[in-house]
Each structure stands twice: as structure tokens, then as C-alpha cells.
Amino acid sequence: MNKTISFRPVSLERDVELLHSWQQEAHVIPYWNLNVSREQYDAHLRSFLADTHQTLYLGLLDGTPVSYFEAYWTRSDVIGRHYEAHPADQGVHLLIGPPEYTGKGYALPLLQAMVAFLFRHADTLKIIAEPDIRNGKMIHIFEKCGFVVQKEVTLPDKKGALMFLEREIFSAKWKQQWGQLPDIKVFAPWFGEDGGHERWGN
């Protein structure tokens, strides 16, 4: 798509207004259920940023924020009760915010880039997704990335399609599409020299 994909951690002060505006969009409301007041969303984002089992990111195209990701450890999440979770399994939630960036083919490469980023943690062999079962478009995007539906699960806020992506499957699909494994360059003080994110610590 001739664009540079990058990610940066979410900052409450810098990003709360933008993320709150995305939660008011018609294509977001049915699946995220966060079309609340600014004050309520501020409290929600504060609590999510304080939750040590997850890390929040903005996904950017050529420096413009267009997506929101929640990357989390499944053993510490409610989804971990619905399958035999390995300690290094990670999960991911994806949101495309601005309506003008939906339906343009951006969601899949953004997801592929985030998955490649998460697989930099050497012990992670599986990534989990659990999109709303009503969200056929997002389920299709996850499937194109290599995720496979396992079963339907009932979660506190939705019925989700539990999906698994194995490292070997992702690597094979990436090689088939691009001819080589992803070359991810990391330019960020919050990313360790050994390839481990700060949230991959003790």
C-alpha cells in the first residue's frame, strides 16, 4: 500500500480525546460499547493503562493515527478461562478509528504488522483473538492473517469467536505473501535492546 506502518504506546494526555472520538463512530459503537461521555472514557482509559496485563498502542500510517490496539497476556485475561492458555500466549484487539480509513484494505496489513511485532517475544507461539461473532468483516480480516476460529465463547460484554494464530502459520503466510519474514525496525526507548518490550518483563 506504499505506506509506512508504525506503532506507539497510548498516552492518556495525548490520546484520550482522539480515542474518545473514535468510540463515537457508527462502525465502532456496536462492537466496543464505549460511546460514553468524555469523563467516563477518561476513567476507562486510565484503568486500562494501569492494567499491567495489557499494553495499548496507536497504529499509524505515514505518521497519522488510524488504529487502536490492545495487546494482552491471555493467562491474565478472562479469555484465558476458555482455553488452555500458555503463559506466553498473547491476545490482540483491533479498532480502525477514522471512517475514511475503513474499507480501504488497511486493517489487514496493520494487523499483520502488529502480529509480527508481538511474535518478537521469543516465547510467544500463539496469538489469540476473540472478535464479536456479529463482526463478520473483522473475523474475515483475522482469518486472512492466519487466525483460525476454534469455538464461540460467551464473554462478559459479548459473544466472541475464539481464534488462534500459530507462529508457524503466520510465518508461512508472510513468506508466501512477501517472500521473507518481516524486517521490523524498532526505534523506541520503551523497546528493549534484546527485542523485548517492557511489558515482557517480570
Secondary structure, DSSP 8 states (H G I E B T S, - for coil): ----EEEEE--HHHHHHHHHHHTTSTTTHHHH-----HHHHHHHHHHHHH-TTEEEEEEEETTEEEEEEEEEEGGGSGGGGTTT--TT-EEEEEEE-SGGGTTSS-HHHHHHHHHHHHTTSTT--EEEE--BTT-HHHHHHHHHHT-EEEEEEEETTEEEEEEEEEHHHHHHHHHHHHSS--------TTB-TTS-BGGG--
